[in-house]
């Protein structure tokens, strides 16, 4: 019974990865659209996109870490 609850909790914790994947896709699609509109600011836009990527990926890694903590603790 407890093992089943751990698996369900870990599966629900991994749902945060969906948001991270969607966020990364939105960040880079916006980068492409913005660069197409104004190519002169490509460097500054790329810097902000990498920062956004890192923050979105961090949320995904945090949810994965919680899933592993639920499974193996």
Secondary structure, 3 states (H helix, E strand, C coil): CHHHHHHHHHHHHCCHHHHHHHHHHHHHHHHHHHHHHCHHHHHHHHHHHHHHHHHHHHHHHHHHHHHHHHHHC
